[in-house]
Amino acid sequence: MRGFFYLQKGRVSSASNGRVDTKINCLLPIQNSELWVGTAKGVLRWSGTKLTSEGVPSSLLNLDVLSILRDRDSNIWVGTSRGLFRYNANGVSLLSTTGPVAALFEDREGTIWIGGTRGLERLRDSAFVTYSLPNLKSESMGPLHVDAGGRTGLRLSRAVCDG
């Protein structure tokens, strides 16, 4: 990874502000050219002119951020190597420490789908439901997807089935 770049008036420029060692894992557009950037060293904000940690809660710094989502109620969900965090007007809450959260998705009904090493979890009305993947080991969880029939699934990469 060479950093964070942007295109303005036909010119590509670096926005990394000297942060060449920061691995960028995910992006979340917010509003008015603001972008939240999930990195291996926490959340950063792109204001349209600079990449900074200003305005980011301190509990979202120094985390390995793997996925990020803003839901219909303006909660910001941050999936990390340590678990799942939620940021809203009440602050930051650690909701789950069940391992890495590699994928986040909100469906039409407002259900949050969480992809991680334990399988696929569903958060609806403050309750977690886990859909485990028995006898399946995966080195990499991929993105969540909803098909035309409304079914939600998790793409697995390099999966190996046990006997």
C-alpha positions as CSV (number, residue, x, y, z in Angstrom):
1,M,0.0,0.0,0.0
2,R,1.4,3.3,-1.0
3,G,-1.0,5.5,1.0
4,F,-4.2,7.5,0.3
5,F,-4.6,9.5,-2.9
6,Y,-7.3,11.7,-4.4
7,L,-8.0,13.2,-7.8
8,Q,-8.6,16.9,-8.2
9,K,-8.7,18.9,-11.4
10,G,-7.2,16.0,-13.3
11,R,-4.2,15.7,-10.9
12,V,-3.6,12.8,-8.6
13,S,-2.2,13.9,-5.2
14,S,-1.2,12.1,-2.0
15,A,-3.3,12.7,1.1
16,S,-1.3,10.5,3.4
17,N,0.4,13.4,5.2
18,G,3.5,11.3,5.6
19,R,1.6,8.2,6.8
20,V,3.2,5.9,4.3
21,D,3.1,2.9,6.7
22,T,-0.7,3.0,7.2
23,K,-2.5,0.1,5.5
24,I,-6.0,1.2,4.4
25,N,-8.6,-1.5,4.8
26,C,-11.9,0.2,4.2
27,L,-13.7,3.5,3.4
28,L,-16.9,5.1,4.6
29,P,-18.3,8.2,2.8
30,I,-20.2,10.3,5.3
31,Q,-21.3,13.7,3.9
32,N,-20.0,17.0,2.5
33,S,-16.8,15.3,1.1
34,E,-16.0,13.7,4.5
35,L,-14.7,10.2,4.4
36,W,-13.9,7.9,7.3
37,V,-10.8,5.7,6.5
38,G,-10.3,2.4,8.3
39,T,-6.7,1.6,8.7
40,A,-4.5,-1.0,10.4
41,K,-3.8,1.8,12.9
42,G,-7.3,3.1,13.6
43,V,-9.9,5.4,12.0
44,L,-8.8,8.5,10.2
45,R,-11.0,11.2,8.6
46,W,-10.6,12.7,5.2
47,S,-12.1,16.2,5.2
48,G,-11.7,16.8,1.5
49,T,-8.4,18.5,2.0
50,K,-6.5,16.4,4.6
51,L,-6.3,13.0,6.3
52,T,-6.4,13.4,10.1
53,S,-7.5,11.8,13.4
54,E,-9.2,15.1,14.5
55,G,-12.8,14.4,15.6
56,V,-12.3,10.7,15.8
57,P,-13.0,9.3,19.3
58,S,-9.8,8.2,21.0
59,S,-11.2,4.6,21.5
60,L,-11.3,4.2,17.7
61,L,-7.6,5.1,17.3
62,N,-4.8,2.4,17.4
63,L,-7.2,-0.4,16.3
64,D,-6.8,-2.7,13.3
65,V,-10.0,-1.6,11.5
66,L,-11.2,-4.2,9.0
67,S,-14.7,-2.9,8.1
68,I,-16.9,0.1,8.7
69,L,-20.6,0.9,8.1
70,R,-23.0,3.7,8.7
71,D,-26.6,2.5,9.3
72,R,-29.9,4.2,8.7
73,D,-29.9,5.6,12.2
74,S,-26.5,7.2,11.7
75,N,-24.7,4.8,14.0
76,I,-21.2,4.0,12.8
77,W,-20.2,0.4,13.2
78,V,-16.5,-0.4,13.2
79,G,-15.3,-4.0,12.7
80,T,-11.8,-4.6,14.0
81,S,-9.4,-7.4,14.7
82,R,-10.6,-7.2,18.4
83,G,-14.4,-7.1,17.8
84,L,-17.3,-4.8,16.9
85,F,-17.6,-1.2,18.0
86,R,-20.6,1.2,17.6
87,Y,-20.2,5.0,17.6
88,N,-23.2,7.3,18.0
89,A,-24.3,10.4,20.0
90,N,-23.8,8.4,23.2
91,G,-20.2,7.7,22.4
92,V,-18.3,4.5,21.5
93,S,-19.4,1.0,22.7
94,L,-17.6,-2.3,22.4
95,L,-20.4,-4.7,21.5
96,S,-18.6,-7.9,20.8
97,T,-15.2,-9.3,21.4
98,T,-15.7,-12.6,19.5
99,G,-12.8,-12.0,17.2
100,P,-12.2,-10.2,13.9
101,V,-15.1,-8.5,12.2
102,A,-14.1,-8.5,8.5
103,A,-17.5,-7.6,6.9
104,L,-20.5,-5.4,7.8
105,F,-23.8,-4.9,6.0
106,E,-27.2,-3.4,6.7
107,D,-30.2,-5.0,4.9
108,R,-33.5,-3.4,3.9
109,E,-35.1,-4.1,7.3
110,G,-32.2,-2.5,9.2
111,T,-30.6,-5.7,10.3
112,I,-26.9,-5.5,10.7
113,W,-25.0,-8.6,9.3
114,I,-21.5,-9.2,10.7
115,G,-19.0,-11.5,9.0
116,G,-16.1,-12.8,11.1
117,T,-14.1,-15.9,12.1
118,R,-17.1,-17.4,13.9
119,G,-19.3,-17.2,10.8
120,L,-22.1,-14.9,10.0
121,E,-23.9,-13.0,12.8
122,R,-27.2,-11.1,12.7
123,L,-27.9,-8.1,15.0
124,R,-31.6,-7.2,15.0
125,D,-33.4,-5.4,17.8
126,S,-30.3,-5.6,20.1
127,A,-30.0,-9.4,19.9
128,F,-27.1,-11.3,18.2
129,V,-27.8,-14.5,16.3
130,T,-24.8,-16.5,15.1
131,Y,-24.9,-18.6,11.9
132,S,-21.9,-20.9,12.4
133,L,-20.0,-22.6,9.6
134,P,-19.5,-26.1,10.9
135,N,-16.5,-28.0,9.5
136,L,-15.4,-25.1,7.5
137,K,-12.1,-23.2,8.0
138,S,-11.4,-20.1,6.0
139,E,-8.3,-18.1,5.8
140,S,-10.2,-15.1,4.5
141,M,-13.8,-13.9,4.9
142,G,-15.1,-11.8,2.0
143,P,-17.9,-9.3,1.6
144,L,-21.5,-9.8,2.5
145,H,-23.9,-9.9,-0.4
146,V,-27.7,-9.7,-0.8
147,D,-29.1,-11.4,-3.9
148,A,-32.2,-10.5,-5.9
149,G,-34.3,-12.9,-3.7
150,G,-33.2,-11.0,-0.5
151,R,-30.9,-13.7,0.8
152,T,-27.8,-12.5,2.6
153,G,-24.5,-14.4,2.3
154,L,-20.9,-14.2,3.1
155,R,-18.2,-14.9,0.5
156,L,-15.4,-17.1,1.7
157,S,-11.9,-17.2,0.1
158,R,-9.5,-20.1,0.3
159,A,-12.0,-22.2,2.3
160,V,-11.0,-25.8,3.3
161,C,-13.6,-28.4,4.5
162,D,-12.6,-30.7,7.3
163,G,-13.1,-34.4,6.7
